[in-house]
């Protein structure tokens, strides 16, 4: 993960707006047709990031059909989709579970739908050994991004899903227990992680369900959940075996759904566990009204030496575009706690499909870049 000695670098957490043509194919076109248009689409989205002044860029997740989580269903064998038999359905993996309990009327009225339209409840089953079969897919992602960034003064990154987040939509019917199931997912994903980092591209592991799994289990105490989270972090680290830490960034959030989030687990309760992930940078929410206060966590939590923090200083929870001075204020606060050289300007989550329109998403990223410039001038005096 690159660091800067004279200014705050800028990145973002994931999805970017899709053009009309890509969106049409993404939602219903043939795989080969989408594959055909992706090189030009990725080149366009990378160029736009570079022109804005974003330093660490991705492909906008334009190839990830099924979303940031579901895309991997087509990259692993041993998965079957079918309906639940009568009486078979277990307790839903609802990442709004605690909020839904407290706000039944709001949810009945359609407030705060589950992230991604409820993908965690779709009936996908693990019916055999999980084997990674997505080599051609990830090689296409790598080739498209490398071609798009050639000649540009940017660092490329690719996101990939974490084992624990896959676990939340995949029902185990093959492995003897949840731990062996989780580690089998990790072993399969290792191949995707390694292909990305071997290509010289920064790997971002997306694990929103590391914090928001708390909502799924309303009966758990914080102590119970910490043990649950420890095992999921162990699975991430197993998937990262042999991969240098400086090629890895971790993104966590509390889900991008526009619900109450009143019952999100506080970062303070799990931050020490999050920092056990073998990554060089940690991306956390810092802009939305439920989590903006959590910069205080770093008053008493030491960022490990040589690591970076990427606070989300623009958000996906509102169409209101943050003022660059607000962005700068947030970055300066974090710099005061973890050191200016250890801060990367980021977003709370992927904003490409969460804000009301692509124009708004790009305007938020423009404010992000400008806010980082203002903060850098304040912190370095130039």
Secondary structure as UniProt FT lines:
FT   STRAND          9..10
FT   HELIX           20..28
FT   HELIX           31..52
FT   STRAND          56..57
FT   TURN            60..63
FT   TURN            65..66
FT   HELIX           67..70
FT   HELIX           71..75
FT   STRAND          76..81
FT   TURN            86..88
FT   TURN            95..96
FT   HELIX           97..102
FT   HELIX           104..108
FT   TURN            109..110
FT   HELIX           115..117
FT   HELIX           119..121
FT   STRAND          124..132
FT   HELIX           135..149
FT   TURN            150..151
FT   STRAND          155..161
FT   HELIX           163..167
FT   TURN            168..169
FT   STRAND          170..172
FT   HELIX           178..198
FT   TURN            199..200
FT   STRAND          202..206
FT   HELIX           209..216
FT   TURN            218..219
FT   HELIX           222..239
FT   TURN            240..242
FT   HELIX           245..247
FT   STRAND          248..251
FT   TURN            262..263
FT   HELIX           267..269
FT   HELIX           271..274
FT   TURN            275..276
FT   STRAND          281..285
FT   TURN            289..291
FT   HELIX           292..296
FT   HELIX           297..300
FT   TURN            305..306
FT   STRAND          308..314
FT   HELIX           324..338
FT   HELIX           340..342
FT   STRAND          343..347
FT   TURN            352..354
FT   HELIX           358..380
//
